[in-house]
Amino acid sequence: MNTDTLYQALSSRDPRYDGRFYVGVTTTGIYCRPICPARPKKENVRFFRSKAEAEKAGFRPCLRCRPDLSPTSIQWRGTEAVVARAFGMINRGDADGSSLSDLAGRLGMTDRHLRRLFQEHLGASPIEVAISRRLHLARQLLSQTPLSITDIALASGFNSLRRFNDAFITTYRRNPSEFRKLAETPTAAADTITLRIPYLDRFDWDNLTRYFARHEVYGVDAIDDGCYIRQLKTAGAESYLRVAHLAQSSSLQVSLRMGDFGAVRQLVDTVRGVFDIDHNPRQVTIPPGCPEELRAVLEKGVGIRVPGAFDPFETAVSVILGQLVSTGQGRLNLRKLVEKYGEKSGTPNHPKLSRFFPAPAVLAREDLTALGFTRVRARAISDLAAACLAGLDLSRSCDIAATRQALMAIKGIGPWTVEMIALRCLGDTDAFPASDLIINRALERYRLLPEQFSPWKSYLALALWKTGAGSPPKTECKRSV
């Protein structure tokens, strides 16, 4: 993309480009998002592919548009998918404690090739990207929580306070203590923090919470007073998460109650994935020639987000239990499983939260037909659990193609189940359960070619589900395996 096109997007504040590039202003030394109200002259700007590249060049984040806290909305394809996978592993802390060669090895390449790909697509090395992401979280914790600076350094992924201070001063031109004095940090209980995570405009919170309510895991998560709540286990301790929608500030408010904040970075990134915060709805365009009736359906789905998975194994099991039955029956099947094999909470944080989902080691050895499940369904869950114990990765860090293939090899898991697991667990925005009854009817009714919506077919599926396009009246549709 040439500089004229980028400057035009900047001048028009085109929201489609938000998260796809950043703008450094040479006269001020700051970098901004393309939607920032500031309008610098063309001769005074530089364009960057990532936040890390802008910071590497010596620019610090703008205080008006807050690019360091903004979502990163890029859909990579081809060899770039490897960069997206590595980028996600760095964000989630999956690569913490690993050398660059170890990270490259997990991706099936040399460290030299990985560095080359990062430089080509992000303009910075993997290490520079990792430090940039850690600093962004640290700055957020400094300004929004009462945690000590030492705790913030460790929670952000830095191994020492000295390294944290040096990196913070290099990027923000002041030390963490000075930054905190200017931030007016709120006070809170010692075991609780609250963060605000901004999203890009148009966020269909109601649709998300309705989805989570329909697929509630008994005793583990719930929707309460319009908020999502969940019982968590982190570092052997029991924790509590509450996510609320702040429409006026276009953000989600995440409250965490925990004894050890070492897992904050992973939890924050998990929340981003579960609520699809990094998605830019304006990048999903309706293809030319779309029938007007279908266009109206899709426009009703504006702002839809794909519901992710806090625990990919839990979600994958729930998908299997939802095969060929109504949503209500699937939820009942899941409750029976949790009541029988789930660990009880020692210190419940909410009346609706009392248990933890059974671990793969438990479900791999139990005879689940005792719960009334069909032999094929029980065996599929046991085999999935065994595969996870053997190293099957159901997270967003996985090799999507390899994981899809491994899932299809499990007897009792068919195309619908694989697509649903890919949609919710793997973060595959192109997942599309075409055999689902509602979706299948919509495909026939509108003569849809899902490939026209690639790489955003998951959002097409959610829009069709939301509007019930193609569903028969007054029935609860069953799914196809």
C-alpha positions in Angstrom: 0.0 0.0 0.0 1.6 3.3 -1.1 1.9 6.4 1.1 -0.7 8.4 -0.9 -3.4 5.7 -0.1 -2.3 5.6 3.5 -2.4 9.4 3.9 -5.9 9.5 2.2 -7.1 7.0 4.8 -5.6 9.1 7.5 -7.1 12.3 6.2 -10.6 10.8 6.0 -10.2 9.0 9.3 -11.3 5.8 7.5 -12.2 3.3 10.3 -11.6 0.4 8.0 -7.8 1.0 8.4 -7.9 1.3 12.2 -5.4 -1.3 13.5 -3.9 -2.0 10.1 -1.2 0.8 10.2 0.0 3.5 12.5 1.2 7.1 11.8 4.3 8.7 13.3 4.4 12.5 13.5 8.0 13.7 13.2 7.3 17.2 14.6 5.9 15.8 17.9 7.6 12.4 18.2 4.3 10.6 18.8 2.5 7.9 16.8 -1.3 7.6 16.2 -4.1 5.5 14.9 -5.5 6.5 11.4 -8.7 7.6 13.2 -6.9 10.1 15.5 -8.4 13.6 15.4 -5.0 15.1 14.8 -4.3 16.0 11.2 -0.5 16.4 10.5 0.8 17.5 7.2 1.9 14.8 4.8 5.6 15.8 4.9 5.6 15.4 8.7 4.3 11.8 8.9 5.8 8.3 8.6 3.8 5.1 8.3 4.4 1.9 10.3 3.1 -1.6 10.0 2.8 -2.1 13.8 3.0 -0.4 17.1 6.3 -2.1 17.8 7.8 -0.7 14.6 6.7 2.8 15.5 8.2 2.5 19.0 11.4 1.0 17.6 11.7 4.2 15.5 11.5 6.3 18.6 7.9 7.4 18.6 5.7 7.2 21.7 1.9 6.6 21.8 -0.5 9.5 21.4 -2.5 10.3 24.5 -5.6 11.2 22.5 -6.2 8.1 20.4 -4.2 5.7 22.6 -2.8 3.4 19.9 -1.0 1.3 22.6 -4.3 0.2 23.9 -6.2 0.0 20.6 -7.2 -3.4 19.0 -4.9 -4.8 16.4 -7.2 -5.8 13.6 -5.3 -7.6 10.8 -6.4 -10.8 9.0 -3.2 -12.5 7.8 -3.2 -15.1 5.1 -0.7 -17.4 3.4 2.8 -17.3 4.9 1.6 -14.4 7.0 -0.6 -16.8 9.0 2.6 -18.0 10.6 3.3 -14.4 11.7 -0.2 -14.2 13.1 0.3 -17.5 15.0 3.6 -16.3 16.4 2.2 -12.9 17.2 -0.6 -14.6 19.2 1.8 -16.8 21.1 3.8 -13.7 22.1 0.7 -11.9 23.2 -0.6 -14.7 25.3 2.8 -15.4 26.9 3.0 -18.8 25.3 6.5 -18.0 24.3 7.7 -16.7 27.7 10.9 -18.4 28.8 11.5 -19.7 25.3 14.4 -18.7 23.1 13.7 -17.4 19.6 14.9 -20.7 18.2 12.4 -22.6 20.4 9.6 -20.4 19.2 10.6 -20.8 15.6 10.9 -24.6 16.1 7.3 -24.7 17.3 6.3 -23.0 14.1 8.4 -25.4 11.9 11.0 -22.9 10.7 14.4 -21.4 11.5 14.8 -18.4 13.8 16.3 -16.5 10.9 13.3 -17.1 8.7 11.0 -16.1 11.6 12.9 -12.8 12.1 12.7 -12.2 8.4 8.9 -12.7 8.3 8.4 -10.4 11.4 10.5 -7.7 9.8 8.6 -8.0 6.5 5.1 -7.9 8.0 5.5 -6.0 11.3 8.7 -4.0 10.8 10.1 -5.3 14.1 11.7 -8.5 15.5 9.8 -11.0 17.6 11.7 -9.7 20.7 10.8 -6.1 20.0 7.1 -7.0 19.4 7.1 -9.0 22.7 8.6 -6.0 24.7 6.1 -3.6 23.1 3.1 -5.7 24.0 4.4 -6.1 27.6 4.9 -2.4 27.9 1.3 -1.7 26.7 -0.1 -3.9 29.4 2.2 -2.4 32.0 1.1 1.1 31.1 -2.5 0.0 31.4 -1.9 -1.6 34.8 -0.1 1.5 36.1 -2.9 3.9 35.1 -5.9 1.7 36.0 -4.9 -0.5 39.0 -3.3 -0.1 42.4 -0.8 -2.9 41.9 2.8 -2.2 43.0 5.3 -1.4 40.3 7.1 -4.6 41.0 4.0 -6.7 40.7 3.2 -4.9 37.4 6.6 -5.6 36.0 6.2 -9.3 36.7 2.6 -9.5 35.6 3.5 -7.8 32.3 6.1 -10.5 31.6 9.4 -8.8 32.6 11.8 -11.0 34.6 13.3 -8.1 36.5 12.3 -4.6 37.7 15.5 -3.1 36.2 14.6 -4.4 32.7 11.1 -3.1 33.1 12.2 0.3 34.1 14.8 0.6 31.3 12.2 -0.5 28.6 9.5 1.8 30.0 11.8 4.8 30.0 13.1 4.1 26.5 9.5 4.0 25.1 7.6 6.5 27.2 10.4 9.0 28.2 9.6 8.8 31.9 9.9 6.1 34.5 6.9 4.1 35.8 6.8 6.0 39.1 6.5 9.4 37.3 3.9 7.9 35.0 1.8 6.6 37.9 1.8 10.0 39.6 0.2 11.6 36.5 -2.3 8.8 36.1 -4.2 9.2 39.4 -4.4 5.4 40.0 -7.7 4.3 41.6 -7.7 2.5 44.9 -9.2 -1.0 45.2 -9.1 -4.2 47.3 -5.7 -5.8 47.3 -6.9 -8.9 45.5 -9.0 -7.1 42.9 -8.2 -5.2 39.7 -10.4 -3.6 37.1 -9.3 -2.8 33.6 -11.0 -1.2 30.6 -10.3 -2.7 27.3 -11.4 -0.6 24.3 -12.9 -2.0 21.2 -13.4 -0.8 17.6 -16.9 0.7 17.0 -20.1 -1.3 16.7 -20.1 -4.1 19.3 -23.2 -6.3 19.6 -22.8 -7.1 23.3 -26.4 -8.3 23.6 -26.0 -10.9 21.0 -22.8 -12.2 22.7 -24.4 -12.4 26.1 -27.4 -14.2 24.6 -25.1 -16.7 23.0 -23.1 -17.3 26.2 -26.4 -17.7 28.2 -27.7 -20.3 25.7 -24.4 -22.2 26.0 -23.8 -21.7 29.7 -21.7 -24.3 31.5 -23.4 -25.1 34.8 -21.5 -23.8 37.8 -18.6 -22.6 35.7 -19.8 -19.5 33.9 -23.1 -17.5 33.6 -24.7 -14.2 32.6 -25.7 -12.2 35.6 -27.3 -8.7 35.4 -26.1 -8.3 31.8 -22.5 -9.2 32.7 -20.4 -12.3 32.0 -19.1 -14.0 35.1 -16.7 -17.0 35.4 -14.9 -19.1 38.0 -11.2 -19.6 37.2 -8.2 -21.5 38.4 -4.9 -19.7 38.1 -1.6 -21.0 39.5 -3.5 -23.4 41.8 -5.7 -20.6 43.2 -9.4 -19.9 42.6 -10.2 -16.6 40.9 -13.3 -14.7 39.7 -13.8 -12.8 36.5 -16.5 -10.4 35.6 -16.9 -8.7 32.2 -19.3 -5.7 31.7 -20.1 -3.6 28.7 -19.4 0.1 28.9 -21.1 1.4 25.7 -20.4 5.1 26.4 -16.7 4.5 26.4 -16.7 1.8 23.7 -14.9 -0.6 26.0 -15.3 -3.7 28.2 -14.7 -3.5 31.9 -12.8 -6.5 33.2 -12.8 -7.1 36.9 -10.4 -9.8 38.3 -10.4 -11.1 41.8 -7.3 -13.3 42.4 -4.6 -14.0 44.9 -1.7 -14.0 42.4 -1.7 -11.6 39.5 1.0 -13.5 37.6 -1.6 -14.7 35.1 -3.0 -11.3 34.3 -1.4 -11.0 30.9 -2.7 -14.4 29.7 -6.2 -13.6 31.1 -6.4 -10.2 29.4 -5.4 -11.7 26.1 -8.0 -14.6 26.7 -10.7 -12.0 27.3 -9.7 -10.2 24.1 -10.2 -13.5 22.2 -13.4 -14.6 23.9 -15.1 -11.3 23.2 -13.5 -10.8 19.8 -12.2 -7.4 20.8 -9.6 -7.1 18.1 -12.1 -7.5 15.3 -12.8 -4.4 13.1 -16.4 -4.8 11.9 -15.8 -2.3 9.1 -13.4 -4.7 7.4 -16.3 -7.1 6.8 -17.9 -5.9 3.6 -21.0 -7.2 1.8 -20.0 -8.6 -1.6 -21.3 -7.0 -4.8 -24.4 -8.5 -6.2 -25.7 -9.6 -2.8 -29.5 -9.9 -2.8 -31.3 -7.1 -1.1 -33.1 -9.4 1.3 -29.8 -11.0 2.4 -28.2 -7.5 2.6 -30.9 -6.5 5.1 -30.1 -9.6 7.2 -26.4 -8.9 7.2 -26.9 -5.2 8.1 -28.9 -6.4 11.2 -25.8 -8.3 12.1 -23.5 -5.3 12.2 -21.3 -5.3 15.2 -21.5 -9.1 15.7 -18.5 -10.7 17.4 -17.6 -14.3 17.4 -17.9 -15.9 20.9 -14.6 -17.5 21.8 -13.5 -20.0 24.5 -12.0 -19.4 27.9 -11.2 -23.1 28.1 -10.9 -24.6 24.6 -11.2 -28.2 25.9 -14.4 -27.3 27.8 -15.9 -25.6 24.7 -14.9 -28.5 22.4 -16.7 -31.0 24.7 -19.8 -28.7 24.8 -19.9 -28.7 21.0 -19.8 -32.5 20.9 -22.6 -32.7 23.5 -24.6 -30.3 21.3 -24.5 -32.5 18.2 -27.9 -33.5 16.8 -29.8 -32.0 19.8 -31.4 -28.8 20.7 -29.4 -26.1 22.5 -31.4 -26.7 25.7 -30.6 -30.5 25.6 -26.9 -29.8 24.9 -26.8 -27.5 27.9 -28.4 -30.2 30.0 -25.9 -32.8 28.8 -23.1 -30.5 29.8 -24.6 -29.9 33.3 -24.8 -33.7 33.9 -21.1 -34.0 33.0 -20.0 -31.1 35.2 -22.1 -32.3 38.2 -20.7 -35.8 38.0 -17.0 -35.1 37.2 -16.4 -31.4 37.8 -14.4 -30.3 40.8 -16.3 -28.3 43.4 -15.1 -24.8 44.3 -13.6 -24.4 47.7 -14.5 -20.7 47.8 -17.3 -19.8 45.4 -17.2 -16.2 44.4 -20.8 -16.1 43.2 -24.0 -18.1 43.9 -24.1 -19.2 40.3 -20.5 -20.3 40.3 -19.7 -23.5 42.2 -17.5 -25.8 40.0 -14.7 -26.2 37.6 -14.9 -28.1 34.3 -13.5 -31.7 34.4 -9.9 -32.0 33.3 -9.0 -34.0 30.2 -7.3 -36.6 32.5 -10.7 -37.3 34.2 -12.8 -37.5 31.0 -10.2 -39.7 29.2 -10.6 -42.5 31.8 -14.3 -42.4 32.6 -17.2 -44.3 31.0 -19.4 -41.4 30.0 -22.2 -43.7 28.8 -23.2 -43.9 32.4 -24.6 -40.3 32.0 -26.9 -41.5 29.3 -24.7 -40.3 26.4 -24.6 -42.4 23.3 -21.6 -44.7 22.9 -20.3 -42.7 19.9 -20.6 -39.4 21.7 -19.0 -40.7 24.9 -16.2 -42.2 23.0 -15.6 -39.0 21.0 -15.2 -37.0 24.3 -12.8 -39.6 25.8 -10.8 -39.7 22.6 -10.6 -35.9 22.4 -9.5 -35.8 26.1 -6.8 -38.4 25.3 -5.6 -36.4 22.3 -5.4 -33.2 24.3 -3.3 -35.1 26.9 -1.1 -36.3 24.1 -0.5 -32.8 22.9 -3.4 -31.8 20.6 -3.6 -28.0 20.7 -7.1 -26.5 20.7 -5.9 -22.9 21.4 -5.5 -19.9 19.2 -1.8 -20.7 19.0 -2.3 -23.9 17.2 -1.6 -24.8 13.6 -5.3 -24.6 12.4 -4.9 -26.9 9.5 -3.2 -29.6 11.5 -5.7 -29.3 14.4 -8.6 -29.6 12.0 -7.2 -32.7 10.5 -6.6 -34.2 14.0 -10.2 -33.5 15.0 -11.6 -35.1 11.9 -9.7 -38.3 12.7 -11.6 -38.7 15.9 -14.6 -41.0 15.5 -17.8 -39.2 16.3 -16.5 -35.7 15.3 -17.8 -34.6 11.9 -17.6 -31.5 9.7 -20.1 -29.4 11.8 -18.3 -30.2 15.0 -14.9 -29.3 13.5 -16.2 -26.0 12.1 -17.8 -25.1 15.5 -14.6 -25.9 17.4 -12.5 -23.9 14.8 -15.0 -21.0 15.1 -15.0 -20.8 18.9 -11.6 -22.3 20.0 -9.1 -21.8 17.2 -10.0 -18.3 16.3 -10.5 -19.3 12.6 -12.6 -16.4 11.2 -13.2 -18.5 8.1 -14.9 -21.4 9.9 -18.4 -22.0 8.6 -20.7 -24.8 9.8 -22.6 -25.1 6.5 -24.5 -28.2 7.6 -26.2 -26.4 10.4 -29.9 -26.4 9.7 -30.4 -22.6 9.9 -27.4 -21.9 7.8 -28.1 -24.6 5.3 -31.6 -23.3 4.8 -30.2 -19.7 4.4 -27.7 -21.0 1.8 -30.6 -22.4 -0.2 -32.9 -19.5 0.2 -30.4 -16.8 -0.7 -28.4 -19.0 -3.1 -25.4 -18.0 -1.1 -21.8 -18.8 -2.0 -20.0 -18.6 1.4 -16.6 -18.2 -0.3 -17.7 -14.7 -1.3 -17.4 -13.8 2.4 -13.9 -15.3 2.9 -12.0 -14.7 5.2 -14.9 -13.6 7.4 -17.3 -16.5 7.0 -17.7 -16.9 10.8 -19.4 -13.5 10.9 -21.8 -14.6 8.2 -22.7 -17.6 10.3 -23.3 -15.5 13.4 -25.5 -13.0 11.4 -27.6 -15.8 10.0 -28.0 -17.3 13.5 -28.9 -14.0 15.0 -31.6 -13.2 12.5 -32.8 -16.8 12.2 -32.6 -16.4 8.4 -33.9 -19.6 6.9 -35.1 -21.1 10.1 -38.6 -22.6 10.3 -41.0 -20.7 12.6 -41.5 -21.7 16.3 -39.0 -24.5 16.4 -35.6 -24.9 18.0 -33.4 -26.2 15.2 -31.2 -29.2 15.6 -27.7 -29.4 14.3 -25.9 -31.7 12.0 -22.7 -33.5 13.0 
